[in-house]
Amino acid sequence: MKALSFAAVLALCVAGGAHAQGMIDAMRGRTPLQDEPAAPPLQNQENKDVRRTRAFAMQPPTIPHRIDGYQVDKNANRCMACHARTRIEESKAIPVSPTHYMDRDGTILGDISPRRYFCTQCHVPQDEVKPLVTNTYEDFEAVRNRTTSAPAAKPRAPAR
Protein backbone atom coordinates (compact mmCIF):
# COMPACT_ATOMS: atom_id res chain seq x y z
CA MET A 1 0.00 0.00 0.00
CA LYS A 2 2.80 2.41 0.97
CA ALA A 3 4.73 1.57 -2.20
CA LEU A 4 1.65 2.22 -4.30
CA SER A 5 1.08 5.59 -2.59
CA PHE A 6 4.71 6.61 -3.12
CA ALA A 7 4.55 5.61 -6.79
CA ALA A 8 1.32 7.57 -7.26
CA VAL A 9 2.80 10.68 -5.62
CA LEU A 10 5.97 10.38 -7.70
CA ALA A 11 3.94 10.07 -10.91
CA LEU A 12 1.89 13.14 -10.00
CA CYS A 13 5.03 15.17 -9.27
CA VAL A 14 6.61 14.23 -12.60
CA ALA A 15 3.41 14.98 -14.50
CA GLY A 16 2.89 18.22 -12.59
CA GLY A 17 6.44 19.35 -13.34
CA ALA A 18 6.01 18.71 -17.03
CA HIS A 19 2.68 20.53 -17.00
CA ALA A 20 4.09 23.48 -15.01
CA GLN A 21 6.71 24.17 -17.70
CA GLY A 22 3.99 25.11 -20.18
CA MET A 23 1.92 27.11 -17.69
CA ILE A 24 1.22 30.77 -18.22
CA ASP A 25 0.93 33.00 -15.18
CA ALA A 26 -1.34 36.04 -15.55
CA MET A 27 1.28 38.33 -14.01
CA ARG A 28 4.48 36.86 -15.49
CA GLY A 29 3.25 35.65 -18.87
CA ARG A 30 5.59 33.02 -20.30
CA THR A 31 8.66 34.29 -18.40
CA PRO A 32 10.30 31.43 -16.47
CA LEU A 33 10.45 31.86 -12.68
CA GLN A 34 14.22 32.24 -12.62
CA ASP A 35 14.10 35.16 -15.12
CA GLU A 36 12.99 38.74 -14.51
CA PRO A 37 10.17 39.79 -16.87
CA ALA A 38 10.34 43.15 -18.61
CA ALA A 39 8.20 45.81 -16.96
CA PRO A 40 5.01 46.55 -18.85
CA PRO A 41 4.95 49.95 -20.55
CA LEU A 42 3.20 52.80 -18.78
CA GLN A 43 -0.27 53.08 -20.16
CA ASN A 44 -2.70 55.93 -19.62
CA GLN A 45 -1.11 57.60 -16.59
CA GLU A 46 -3.40 60.08 -14.87
CA ASN A 47 -2.33 63.73 -14.97
CA LYS A 48 -5.08 65.60 -13.11
CA ASP A 49 -3.22 67.10 -10.11
CA VAL A 50 -6.23 66.32 -7.93
CA ARG A 51 -5.85 64.95 -4.41
CA ARG A 52 -7.53 61.57 -4.10
CA THR A 53 -9.18 60.34 -0.95
CA ARG A 54 -7.30 57.56 0.76
CA ALA A 55 -8.74 54.07 1.00
CA PHE A 56 -7.40 53.36 4.50
CA ALA A 57 -5.73 55.08 7.43
CA MET A 58 -2.01 55.72 6.94
CA GLN A 59 -2.19 55.07 3.18
CA PRO A 60 0.50 57.07 1.39
CA PRO A 61 -1.07 59.59 -1.00
CA THR A 62 -0.99 58.57 -4.64
CA ILE A 63 0.83 60.72 -7.19
CA PRO A 64 -1.78 62.70 -9.18
CA HIS A 65 0.48 63.55 -12.12
CA ARG A 66 2.80 61.93 -14.64
CA ILE A 67 6.29 61.07 -13.39
CA ASP A 68 7.74 59.18 -16.35
CA GLY A 69 11.19 60.56 -16.99
CA TYR A 70 11.65 61.75 -13.37
CA GLN A 71 15.08 60.98 -11.99
CA VAL A 72 14.83 59.49 -8.50
CA ASP A 73 18.07 57.73 -7.69
CA LYS A 74 21.10 58.15 -5.41
CA ASN A 75 22.23 61.18 -7.43
CA ALA A 76 19.00 63.19 -7.67
CA ASN A 77 15.37 63.29 -6.57
CA ARG A 78 13.22 65.16 -9.11
CA CYS A 79 10.18 65.05 -6.77
CA MET A 80 11.93 67.33 -4.30
CA ALA A 81 12.35 70.04 -6.96
CA CYS A 82 8.67 70.87 -6.30
CA HIS A 83 7.70 69.14 -3.05
CA ALA A 84 10.62 70.21 -0.81
CA ARG A 85 9.47 72.61 1.90
CA THR A 86 11.84 75.26 0.51
CA ARG A 87 10.24 75.06 -2.96
CA ILE A 88 6.48 74.95 -2.30
CA GLU A 89 5.95 78.72 -2.38
CA GLU A 90 7.22 78.78 -5.94
CA SER A 91 5.82 75.45 -7.15
CA LYS A 92 2.46 75.51 -5.29
CA ALA A 93 2.94 71.75 -4.75
CA ILE A 94 1.88 69.94 -1.60
CA PRO A 95 4.87 69.86 0.76
CA VAL A 96 6.46 66.62 1.88
CA SER A 97 5.21 65.53 5.30
CA PRO A 98 7.37 66.59 8.28
CA THR A 99 7.81 62.86 9.06
CA HIS A 100 9.94 62.61 5.91
CA TYR A 101 12.49 64.87 7.59
CA MET A 102 12.91 62.62 10.66
CA ASP A 103 15.27 59.76 11.18
CA ARG A 104 14.10 56.53 12.79
CA ASP A 105 14.82 57.94 16.27
CA GLY A 106 12.57 60.97 15.66
CA THR A 107 15.42 63.45 15.26
CA ILE A 108 14.55 66.30 12.86
CA LEU A 109 16.98 66.49 9.95
CA GLY A 110 17.83 69.48 7.74
CA ASP A 111 17.03 67.54 4.57
CA ILE A 112 14.86 64.60 3.59
CA SER A 113 15.62 61.42 5.53
CA PRO A 114 17.57 58.81 3.56
CA ARG A 115 14.92 56.22 4.44
CA ARG A 116 12.23 58.43 2.82
CA TYR A 117 14.31 59.55 -0.17
CA PHE A 118 12.95 57.12 -2.79
CA CYS A 119 9.38 58.43 -3.10
CA THR A 120 8.02 55.68 -5.35
CA GLN A 121 8.65 53.05 -2.69
CA CYS A 122 5.38 54.25 -1.13
CA HIS A 123 3.79 56.78 -3.49
CA VAL A 124 2.59 55.62 -6.90
CA PRO A 125 1.00 57.28 -9.94
CA GLN A 126 -2.36 56.00 -11.15
CA ASP A 127 -3.37 54.77 -14.57
CA GLU A 128 -6.85 55.52 -15.83
CA VAL A 129 -7.94 51.95 -16.47
CA LYS A 130 -10.98 49.80 -15.95
CA PRO A 131 -10.58 47.85 -12.67
CA LEU A 132 -9.73 44.18 -13.12
CA VAL A 133 -12.10 43.16 -10.32
CA THR A 134 -14.92 44.91 -8.53
CA ASN A 135 -13.87 46.55 -5.30
CA THR A 136 -16.11 45.94 -2.31
CA TYR A 137 -13.71 47.42 0.24
CA GLU A 138 -15.36 49.50 2.94
CA ASP A 139 -13.45 51.81 5.24
CA PHE A 140 -13.52 50.82 8.91
CA GLU A 141 -15.15 54.11 9.90
CA ALA A 142 -17.96 53.63 7.37
CA VAL A 143 -18.65 50.11 8.63
CA ARG A 144 -18.52 51.22 12.26
CA ASN A 145 -20.83 54.18 11.64
CA ARG A 146 -23.27 51.98 9.76
CA THR A 147 -23.39 49.39 12.54
CA THR A 148 -23.64 51.91 15.39
CA SER A 149 -26.40 53.90 13.70
CA ALA A 150 -28.50 50.83 12.88
CA PRO A 151 -31.26 50.10 15.38
CA ALA A 152 -30.42 47.33 17.80
CA ALA A 153 -32.09 44.00 17.10
CA LYS A 154 -34.80 43.00 19.53
CA PRO A 155 -33.69 40.21 21.84
CA ARG A 156 -35.42 36.93 21.12
CA ALA A 157 -37.45 35.16 23.71
CA PRO A 158 -35.79 32.00 24.95
CA ALA A 159 -36.92 28.81 23.22
CA ARG A 160 -39.17 26.52 25.28
One Martini backbone bead per residue (centre of mass of N, CA, C, O) as a GRO file, in nm:
protein
  160
    1MET     BB    1   0.059   0.062  -0.022
    2LYS     BB    2   0.302   0.254   0.014
    3ALA     BB    3   0.422   0.207  -0.270
    4LEU     BB    4   0.176   0.309  -0.423
    5SER     BB    5   0.172   0.595  -0.307
    6PHE     BB    6   0.455   0.678  -0.396
    7ALA     BB    7   0.409   0.632  -0.701
    8ALA     BB    8   0.177   0.833  -0.729
    9VAL     BB    9   0.327   1.085  -0.634
   10LEU     BB   10   0.557   1.072  -0.840
   11ALA     BB   11   0.377   1.093  -1.092
   12LEU     BB   12   0.253   1.368  -1.023
   13CYS     BB   13   0.516   1.531  -1.012
   14VAL     BB   14   0.606   1.480  -1.301
   15ALA     BB   15   0.350   1.584  -1.439
   16GLY     BB   16   0.348   1.865  -1.305
   17GLY     BB   17   0.624   1.960  -1.414
   18ALA     BB   18   0.551   1.942  -1.712
   19HIS     BB   19   0.305   2.132  -1.694
   20ALA     BB   20   0.446   2.388  -1.567
   21GLN     BB   21   0.622   2.469  -1.816
   22GLY     BB   22   0.344   2.563  -1.985
   23MET     BB   23   0.266   2.777  -1.805
   24ILE     BB   24   0.055   3.065  -1.743
   25ASP     BB   25   0.096   3.371  -1.599
   26ALA     BB   26  -0.071   3.661  -1.555
   27MET     BB   27   0.192   3.828  -1.458
   28ARG     BB   28   0.442   3.677  -1.630
   29GLY     BB   29   0.362   3.483  -1.834
   30ARG     BB   30   0.637   3.312  -2.004
   31THR     BB   31   0.822   3.367  -1.772
   32PRO     BB   32   1.047   3.237  -1.600
   33LEU     BB   33   1.117   3.229  -1.266
   34GLN     BB   34   1.438   3.297  -1.300
   35ASP     BB   35   1.325   3.539  -1.452
   36GLU     BB   36   1.298   3.876  -1.555
   37PRO     BB   37   1.055   4.066  -1.639
   38ALA     BB   38   0.936   4.299  -1.825
   39ALA     BB   39   0.813   4.592  -1.800
   40PRO     BB   40   0.541   4.744  -1.843
   41PRO     BB   41   0.405   4.982  -2.000
   42LEU     BB   42   0.294   5.276  -1.981
   43GLN     BB   43  -0.008   5.406  -2.008
   44ASN     BB   44  -0.274   5.599  -1.869
   45GLN     BB   45  -0.160   5.839  -1.707
   46GLU     BB   46  -0.240   6.040  -1.473
   47ASN     BB   47  -0.305   6.428  -1.501
   48LYS     BB   48  -0.480   6.616  -1.259
   49ASP     BB   49  -0.398   6.734  -0.977
   50VAL     BB   50  -0.566   6.547  -0.765
   51ARG     BB   51  -0.684   6.474  -0.465
   52ARG     BB   52  -0.715   6.178  -0.313
   53THR     BB   53  -0.863   5.958  -0.149
   54ARG     BB   54  -0.830   5.736   0.106
   55ALA     BB   55  -0.875   5.392   0.183
   56PHE     BB   56  -0.674   5.420   0.436
   57ALA     BB   57  -0.507   5.436   0.702
   58MET     BB   58  -0.184   5.544   0.619
   59GLN     BB   59  -0.198   5.608   0.332
   60PRO     BB   60  -0.032   5.688   0.075
   61PRO     BB   61  -0.024   5.909  -0.145
   62THR     BB   62  -0.093   5.965  -0.455
   63ILE     BB   63   0.007   6.039  -0.780
   64PRO     BB   64  -0.148   6.310  -0.983
   65HIS     BB   65   0.101   6.264  -1.189
   66ARG     BB   66   0.339   6.257  -1.404
   67ILE     BB   67   0.679   6.063  -1.389
   68ASP     BB   68   0.799   6.021  -1.644
   69GLY     BB   69   1.151   6.090  -1.631
   70TYR     BB   70   1.213   6.081  -1.344
   71GLN     BB   71   1.469   6.142  -1.115
   72VAL     BB   72   1.523   5.860  -0.877
   73ASP     BB   73   1.822   5.860  -0.707
   74LYS     BB   74   2.133   5.893  -0.560
   75ASN     BB   75   2.170   6.180  -0.727
   76ALA     BB   76   1.844   6.229  -0.753
   77ASN     BB   77   1.525   6.426  -0.678
   78ARG     BB   78   1.263   6.546  -0.858
   79CYS     BB   79   1.037   6.583  -0.644
   80MET     BB   80   1.197   6.807  -0.468
   81ALA     BB   81   1.167   7.049  -0.670
   82CYS     BB   82   0.856   7.086  -0.545
   83HIS     BB   83   0.816   6.931  -0.241
   84ALA     BB   84   0.992   7.100  -0.096
   85ARG     BB   85   0.972   7.332   0.151
   86THR     BB   86   1.150   7.548  -0.021
   87ARG     BB   87   0.944   7.519  -0.302
   88ILE     BB   88   0.623   7.569  -0.259
   89GLU     BB   89   0.581   7.868  -0.326
   90GLU     BB   90   0.657   7.831  -0.629
   91SER     BB   91   0.500   7.546  -0.705
   92LYS     BB   92   0.230   7.468  -0.530
   93ALA     BB   93   0.295   7.223  -0.379
   94ILE     BB   94   0.287   6.963  -0.182
   95PRO     BB   95   0.428   6.901   0.098
   96VAL     BB   96   0.631   6.729   0.270
   97SER     BB   97   0.626   6.554   0.530
   98PRO     BB   98   0.776   6.584   0.836
   99THR     BB   99   0.848   6.274   0.857
  100HIS     BB  100   1.067   6.295   0.615
  101TYR     BB  101   1.270   6.460   0.836
  102MET     BB  102   1.309   6.188   0.993
  103ASP     BB  103   1.438   5.970   1.180
  104ARG     BB  104   1.400   5.674   1.358
  105ASP     BB  105   1.435   5.861   1.638
  106GLY     BB  106   1.301   6.166   1.568
  107THR     BB  107   1.504   6.333   1.429
  108ILE     BB  108   1.560   6.635   1.295
  109LEU     BB  109   1.626   6.724   0.969
  110GLY     BB  110   1.748   6.929   0.702
  111ASP     BB  111   1.667   6.681   0.530
  112ILE     BB  112   1.584   6.425   0.378
  113SER     BB  113   1.543   6.114   0.453
  114PRO     BB  114   1.690   5.830   0.343
  115ARG     BB  115   1.425   5.646   0.401
  116ARG     BB  116   1.246   5.881   0.211
  117TYR     BB  117   1.377   5.934  -0.080
  118PHE     BB  118   1.211   5.699  -0.231
  119CYS     BB  119   0.900   5.767  -0.322
  120THR     BB  120   0.808   5.496  -0.496
  121GLN     BB  121   0.780   5.302  -0.250
  122CYS     BB  122   0.482   5.448  -0.174
  123HIS     BB  123   0.437   5.628  -0.421
  124VAL     BB  124   0.181   5.632  -0.684
  125PRO     BB  125   0.069   5.625  -0.979
  126GLN     BB  126  -0.212   5.651  -1.204
  127ASP     BB  127  -0.425   5.466  -1.398
  128GLU     BB  128  -0.668   5.486  -1.655
  129VAL     BB  129  -0.862   5.212  -1.565
  130LYS     BB  130  -1.014   4.925  -1.564
  131PRO     BB  131  -1.104   4.724  -1.339
  132LEU     BB  132  -1.045   4.386  -1.280
  133VAL     BB  133  -1.212   4.422  -1.014
  134THR     BB  134  -1.430   4.444  -0.781
  135ASN     BB  135  -1.486   4.682  -0.519
  136THR     BB  136  -1.574   4.613  -0.158
  137TYR     BB  137  -1.444   4.815   0.005
  138GLU     BB  138  -1.454   4.922   0.353
  139ASP     BB  139  -1.431   5.143   0.573
  140PHE     BB  140  -1.423   5.131   0.905
  141GLU     BB  141  -1.593   5.384   0.965
  142ALA     BB  142  -1.837   5.306   0.789
  143VAL     BB  143  -1.904   5.045   0.935
  144ARG     BB  144  -1.932   5.157   1.220
  145ASN     BB  145  -2.153   5.368   1.157
  146ARG     BB  146  -2.360   5.165   1.050
  147THR     BB  147  -2.378   4.985   1.315
  148THR     BB  148  -2.440   5.224   1.525
  149SER     BB  149  -2.705   5.339   1.363
  150ALA     BB  150  -2.840   5.088   1.394
  151PRO     BB  151  -3.080   4.919   1.510
  152ALA     BB  152  -3.144   4.722   1.754
  153ALA     BB  153  -3.201   4.412   1.815
  154LYS     BB  154  -3.430   4.212   1.923
  155PRO     BB  155  -3.473   4.011   2.166
  156ARG     BB  156  -3.511   3.686   2.214
  157ALA     BB  157  -3.694   3.445   2.309
  158PRO     BB  158  -3.679   3.179   2.473
  159ALA     BB  159  -3.677   2.858   2.424
  160ARG     BB  160  -3.919   2.575   2.499
   0.00000   0.00000   0.00000
